[in-house]
């Protein structure tokens, strides 16, 4: 299996993933275990989120990480799925652009 090329911080910023219309930015507050966590979202809700099965082993989320959350259709204010986690460099870029405060 070939090694993946390590991205420089400038290349990493060029490929940054932005939240879509049905997604919200948030901060991971508390880890519950079993791939579940509490996220304080930018829209004012505190959601109990899970890490999707597709990215469960690839995405390691810790407390105070900035993540993208996709709220569930049924319990929009209470539950959601974690879609993406930002690195420190990406969070700095989001702050500089005024997307994340």
Residue pairs with C-beta under 8 A, 6 or more apart in sequence:
7 15
9 89
12 87
12 89
12 90
13 89
13 90
13 93
16 86
16 90
16 93
16 94
17 68
17 84
18 99
19 25
19 68
22 70
22 71
23 68
23 69
23 70
23 83
24 41
24 42
24 43
24 68
24 69
24 70
24 71
24 80
25 41
25 42
25 66
25 67
25 68
25 69
25 99
25 100
26 39
26 40
26 41
26 42
26 47
26 49
26 66
26 67
26 68
26 69
27 39
27 40
27 64
27 65
27 66
27 67
28 37
28 38
28 39
28 61
28 62
28 63
28 64
28 65
28 67
28 82
29 37
29 38
29 39
29 40
29 46
29 63
30 37
30 38
30 63
31 37
31 61
31 62
31 63
32 38
32 48
35 50
35 51
35 56
36 48
36 49
36 50
36 51
37 48
37 49
37 50
37 51
37 61
37 82
38 46
38 47
38 48
38 49
39 46
39 47
39 48
39 49
39 67
39 69
39 80
39 82
40 46
41 47
41 69
41 71
41 80
42 100
45 71
45 77
45 78
47 69
47 71
47 77
47 78
47 79
47 80
48 78
48 79
48 80
49 67
49 69
49 79
49 80
49 81
49 82
50 81
50 82
51 59
51 61
51 81
51 82
52 81
52 82
52 83
55 83
59 82
59 84
59 85
60 85
61 67
61 82
61 85
65 85
65 86
66 85
66 86
66 90
66 91
66 94
66 100
67 82
67 83
67 84
67 85
67 86
68 82
68 83
68 84
68 85
68 86
69 80
69 81
69 82
69 83
70 80
70 81
70 83
71 77
71 79
71 80
72 79
72 80
72 81
86 94
91 100
94 100
95 101
